[in-house]
Each structure stands twice: as C-alpha cells, then as structure tokens.
C-alpha cells in the first residue's frame, strides 16, 4: 500500500451529503466547517451539473477551530433559518470539525431549546468527515439521516400501491427519472428519497432561490413509512433501507445494479411481484431492442481490454456490464474499500488513486473514469475514455445521460461501441500512415 494519495479519485463525503440534501425541496444545506470546504463542494458540483449549487457554511475561523465551533454552529443554523426560511436544514460536518470533536447533536438540541420559534423546521445531521469514505459514503450517511429524521412511524394502513425508491449516488437525474417512470408503469407510486430528477436536471426557474428546488417534499418523505416496499439501487444504501424495514416493517429489495440485461430483468420481475401486474408490453419491446443491439455490436466489445476507476457502486455496475459484453476488465479501481469488490470479474481489483490507474491501465483499449482520468489516458496514449461518475466537466450533458433500465442499457451499449469503433478507425489511420 502507498504511503500517500498522489492523484485522488475520491470526492469529499460532504459533497455526497450535499448531493443527497439537494434532492429535497426547500432544503438548505449547511456545512459545519471552513468557508473553503463549502466553496470546493460548490465548485465540483457546479462544474458537473452546470448549475449554481445552494450550500452555506458556518465559516469556521482560526479562533473557532481552536476553541470549538459549538456556538458557531448554533449561530449558523439560526442565521440561515432567519434569512432564508427553509423547509428543512441539512447539516454536514467536515474533517476539521470532526477532528476537533464538536458535539453537533448537542448543539442542535441546545439550538432547539434557545429558539422555539423554529421548532417547525426539521434539522437533519449527517456525519461526513473527509477522512472517512468518499462521496458515496457521505451520500449514504445523508440518506440514512433523512430516513431517521423525517420518516414517520405509525399504525396507519399501508398504502398498497406506494413504494420507496432510494437511488444511489452514482445515478444521474435522468437515471432517477427513468426509474420513476418504470415504477409508475406498473401502477405504483414512487416515493424517491432523495429525488434529484427535478432538482439537478438542468432546467430554468423563474427566480433564483437560495434553497434547493424541485426535489421531494418533506411531507412525502414522512409518508414513506406507509409504503408497501422499499427498492434501493446501490449496495451503499442497504443500511438506509434496513432502517425503514426495522422502524416501519417495510420489506426491502436491493439492486447492486439496474444496468444490464440480467439486472433489469430482476428489477422488472420484482416490480411485477410487488404490483401483481404483468410486465408492460413497452418494456418487453425495449428488452427486444436491447438484445438486438447487443447482437449487432458484440464484435466491438469482444476481448477489448478495459481499465475502470470509479466509486464502488458505479464500479460494480460498469465492471459487470462491460465484462458481460465480452470485455476483459484488466483493472477495477475503487475509491473506497467496500463489500462485494472481490467478486468483480476483473483481473486486478484494488482500492487506489488515479496514479495507480496510470500503472494498471497500461495496454488498455478503454479507460472508464471521471474527467480527472483524462490525465492518465493522455499519459498512456489511450484515446478511448468513457466519462463516468463525478465530476465530468469536460463534456456537456453528463447529468442527462441515462444508463438504467433496458433503454438506458441500450444507450450505454451504443455509446461504448461507438467509442471502440472510432478508436479502431484512428488506429487504422495511424497504421496506414
């Protein structure tokens, strides 16, 4: 193991928590840390989504870093409530305040005692120190905190046609929207926690708001405890689904991936069983189109060597997809160590940074990573670079890519096949010259 991370592929866990909080309507995110930390998070998300990002900070200074930021946090919560009147406040911590040992839970309790006029505004806290995990872990911690704080337990009857959907941090707004439409096609009503499909989808509002807009409403999250089932996409959200099961008795169905023929078949069968309805004909048609596309393009994938560096849930999805299409995954590099990596169909599996990718990807035909992987691709002379994950800032439309379901898998097959085909033409030109 290396003694230092040279070119990290990890993002801050607080960035992941911010992404989750942005999926709640009228949410105000508050980072308990230094001003520069929140600026970096806004920069990363703005570069990826091409949108302004609503995030505030308690603006820790040298004095508060030494003597403690407990009072700073209370003042920060009060200030944003007074100035912006949010529907809910999401607090996340940075490495600075976690290392100092600030008692965030106690600060929130004391704020409640001192400011009863704000009792109607929920305050959610997610622990997201930079030294523990990556974007995926911070996102999952925020989803768990949202479920814990907002979902109501009760003896009311189950809403039989309502299901909860917990989408992973690796899914785009377009992915989430497609999953919602798939669920609705079975006559079910999805409660998506969090829902970035209408919050970070790249639309123009009439006015600019300091709060997140377009996500799921707080009252809909509260009703999630009456759902008939919970579906979660991405292994990192298993704990959040377990919380719903333990507190409300809601059965949970987990999907490591919903990209790929076998994976989507499992999703369709699960939804059919929950709803008691047959799989709609339109999905059968898209399945037929996907299988035809796989047949048409299989020769582009066969024996191509691929190196992948992504957050764990996304790594599992794309490694299994590409291996299933006939590629040889010579290296799969995860940003963090999580369960399930050892079973991936790859010659070399490791937790590493993008410097490790430069070694592991030698001789590869395709490199799969976020935009920061372009440096490794350039050094190794790999022309084929599939942008995936976050951030993607050197291509437009990353947040509108849709790779889930039969239709999304078809999109991904075409995109990768075209990259291989274009790269093959380039190689032929060079050989001819």
N, C-alpha and C positions, 0 to 999 in steps of 0.2 A: 504494500500500500504506500502511496506517495505521502510525503510529509506536508504537502501544500496543494491547494487547488489553484491551478495556474490560469485556466480559462473556463470559468464555471458555466455549466448549463443550467444550474439551479436558479430559480427565482425566489424572492422572499416569501415566506409563508404569509406575511401580512398582505402581500399582493394577492394571494389566493383568497384570503378572507375578504379583501376589498371587492374582488370579483363576485363572491357569493353575496355580499351585502348589496351590491348594485342590482341584484335580481329581485329586490323587494321595493315596492312602490313607496315613495316618500321616505326612503331610508337616508339617514345621514351617517356616513362613515367617519369615525374619529380615531385616528392613530395616536396612541399614547407613546410618544417618542419625540425625537428631534424633527425639526422642520424639513431637513434634507431627506429624511427617510420617506416622508409623505410625498415630497417632490419627485423622488425617484420612482415611486409606485405610479404616480400620475403620468410620468413620462413614459414608462413602459406600456401602460395600458392605452394611453393616447396614441402612441406610435402604432400599436397593433390594431385598435378599433377605429382610429382616425376620428375620435370624438373627445370632447372635454370630459374629464372624469371628476365626479363630485367626491372629494375627500378632504377632511380637515385634520388638524394636528393639535396636540396640546403644547407643541413648540417648546420642548424641554431645552433649558439653557444649562450653562456650566453650574450655576448655583443649585438648580433643582436636581441636576444629575448627582451632585454631592450630598445634598441634604434631603433628597427624596422628592418625588413628584406626586405624592398623595394629594396635596392641596391643589396642585396644578391640574390634575385630572378632574377633580370636583368643579373647579372653576371653568374648565374647558367644556364639560357637559352642560353646565348652566348657561354658558355663553352661547353655545350653538342652539340650545333649546329656545333661548330668548330671541336670538337673531333670526333663526331660520324656521322655527315652528315645525320641526319634522314630525312624521307619524311614528317613527321608531329610530333609535340611535344604536349604531353598531360600533362597539369599542373593540379595538385590537391592540395588542402590545408589540413592541419592538424588542430587539436584543438588549438595548440599553436599559429599558425599564424592567425587563425580566431579570437581568443580571443584578440590578440594584435591589430587586426583591420587593417592588411596590405591591402592596396588597390591593389589587384592583377591585376584588369583590367587596371588600370592606369599604373602599372609597365610594362605590356605587350605593351601598346601603346607607352610609352617612349622608350622601347627597340626597337620598330619598327623605331622610329624617329632616334635613335642613330646608328642603324645597318641596313641600307637599303639593304645591300648585302644579307640579309636573308629574304627579302620580299616574296620569292617564297615558304618558308616553313611555312605552317599553324601552328598556336599555339592555342590550344583549352584549355579552362579553365573550370574546374568543381569545385564548392564549396562543400567540403566534410569534414566539421568539425566532430570530433569524438563524440561530444555531441548531434548531430542531426541525428537520424536514425541509420541504420545499413548497412551491406554490400549491401542489396537490394536497399536501398535509394541512396547510393553512386554510384552504377552501373547505376541506372535510371538517376541520375543527369549527369553522363558522357555521356550516350546515347543522352540525350536532348542537351547537349553541342555540341556533334558531329554533330547532325542534324542541329543545329542552325548555326554552323561554316562552314560546308562543303557542305551541300546540296544546289544546285544552283536553283534559281527560273528562269523562262524563259517562252517564248511564243512558244517554240518548241513543236511539236506534241507529244502526249502521246505515249509511247511505249506499245502497247496494250497487249503484252504477258509478260510484266515485272511487277513483284510485289515486294514490300519491305517486308522483314521479320525482326521484332525486337524480338529476343529471350530473355527471362527473365534470370536473374542472376542464377536462380536455375537449368537451363538446362545444361547438360554436353555437351562436344564436340560431343559425339556420338548422343545425342538427336538432336543437331543442324543439324548434317549431315543427320539424318533420315528425319527431316522436309524439308530440301532442296530437298532430293530425292523424297519425297511425292509431293512437289510443282512441280518439274520437270516432274513428271509422268502425270501431266495434261497439258503438253506442255507449261508451264510457266517458265520464267527465274527469279530465286530469287535473290534479292539484300539484303544480310544479313548484318545488322548493329547492333552490331559488329559480326564478324564471327570467333568464336574460334574453329570451327570444324577442321581446318587445322593448327591452331596455337598452341593449347594446347592438341593435340590428342596423344602425346607420340611418335613422330617419331624421326629419327636420321638424322640430317642435315650434309652435308659435312664439313661445317665450323660452328663455334660458333659465333653468332652475338650479339652485344650489343643492337640490336633493335629487336622488335617483328617481327616474320616472319610467313608467311602463312595466315594471316588474309585478310580481304577485302582491295582492293586497293583504294586509295583516289579517283581516277578518277571514280570508280564505285559508290562510295558514292555520288559524285557530280551529277551523272546521276539519283539518286533516286527520284529527283523532277519530273521526267517524267514518273514514274511508274503509272500503272493503278489502283493499290490498295496497301494498307498497312495492313499487318497482324501483330498483336503483341500478344505474349504469356506471360501472367503475368500481373495482374492489375496495377503493378507499372510502366509499360511502356505506360500507357494511355496518359500521358502528352506529351511524345515524338511523339506518333502517331498523337496527336492533333496538334502539331507544324507543321508536314508535311501536315496535312489537311488544316490548316489556311494559310500556306505560299504558298502551291502548288496546293491546291484543290484536294488532293488525298483522296478518301474515305477510312476510317479505319474500320477494323474488329478485335474486341478484343476477346481473349480467356483466361478466367481465368485459364483453364487447357486444355491440349490436351492428357490427360491420362484418360482412362475410355471409355466404350462403347459409352455412350451418347455424351461425349465431342468430341471424334474422329469423330463420325457421323456428328456433327456440322461442324467440320473442312472440312470434305470431301464434304459436301453439299455446303459450301462456295466456295471452290476451283472449284467445278463443275459450280457454277453460274458465277464466275469470268471468267473462261476459256471458258464457253459454251460447255464443253465436258462432257460426262457421266463419272461416277466414274470408273476408270480402273478395269478390272476383277481381277487383282492381289490383290487389296485392298479388294474386296469383298471376296476373298478366305481367306485373313488374318482375316477378320471380322468373317467368319465362324469358323476358327480355334480358335479365341478368345472366341467366345460364347461356343464352345465345351469345352474349357479349364475351363471356369467359371462353367459350369455344373459339370465337373469332380472334381473340387476342392472346391466346395461351402461348403461342410461339414467341411472342415478345418477352414473356416473363421467364420462360424455361431456362434454368441454370444461370440466370443473371445473379451476380454477387452483390449483396446489399449490406450496408452498414447503417445502423439506426441509433440515434441518441435522443431520448425523449423522457418526459416524466413517466413514471411507472405504468399508470393506467393506459396512457397513449401508446407506450412502448409495447405493452401486451397486445393491444388492438392491432397495430400495424405490423408487428412481427409475425403474428399468426396469420394475418391476411396475406402478406407477401409470401410467406412460406407455403401457404395453401395454394397460391397461384403458381408455384413451381420455382420460386427464387431460392437461392442459397443465402441465408442470413448469416454472414460471416462474423458479425459483431452486433450485439444489442447492449447498449449502454444506458443504464437507468440513472436518473438524477439522485435517487434515494434508494435505500435498501428496503424492500417490501416483500411480503409473501407472494409466492407464485412466480417469481422470476426464474427460478431454477428449472421450471418445466417448459420454458420457452424453446421453440425449435430453432436454436441458434448455435453455431459452432463455438462462440465465445460470448459469455454473459458476464457483465461486471457493472459495478457502480463507479462512475467516473466522470471526468470533466471533458471539455472539448479538446484539450491537449491529448488526452487518451484516445479520442476519436481519430486524431491525425495518425496515430500508430495503428489502431485497429482497423481503419478503413482503407489501408493500402491495397490497391488492386481491385477495389470495388467498382462495380458498374453504376451504382446508385447510392447516394447518401441521403438519408432522411433525418432532418433536424430542423430547428427553427432558423431564423435568419442569421443568427450568430454562427451557424455551421458553415456559412459561405467561406469563412477563412480557411477551415480545414479542407473544404472542397477545392479551393484555389491552390493551396499548397500541394495537394495530391494530384492536381490536374483532373479532377472528377467534374465533368461538365454537367452530369445529371444530378440535380439537387432538388428533391421534393421538400418544399417548405411545409412544416407541420408543427403543431404546438404553439407556444407563445414565448417571445414575441415574433411576429412576422411583420417586418416593417419595410422590406424592400420589394414587396409585391402588394398590389391592391386586391381587396376582396377576400382576405383571409377569413374574416368573420362571417362571410356569406358562403363559404364552402360547406357542402353538405355531404357527409360520407357515411350516414347511418341508414339503416333500412335497405330494402332491395334497390331502391332508386339511388340512394346515396352510395351504396357499394358499386353500382354501375358507374356512377360519376368517377369514383376513385380508380376503377379498372381502366377507364378511358384515359384519365389523367396520367397515370403511371405508364401505360402502354405507349402513349404519345411521347412521353419523355424518353423512354427507351428507343422508340423509333427515330426520333430526332437525333438522339445521341449516336445511333448507329449510322445515320447518314453523314454526320460530322466525321466519324471515324473513317468512313469510306472515302470522303473527300481528302482527308489528310493522307491516307494510304495512296490514293491516286496521284496526289501532288508530289 
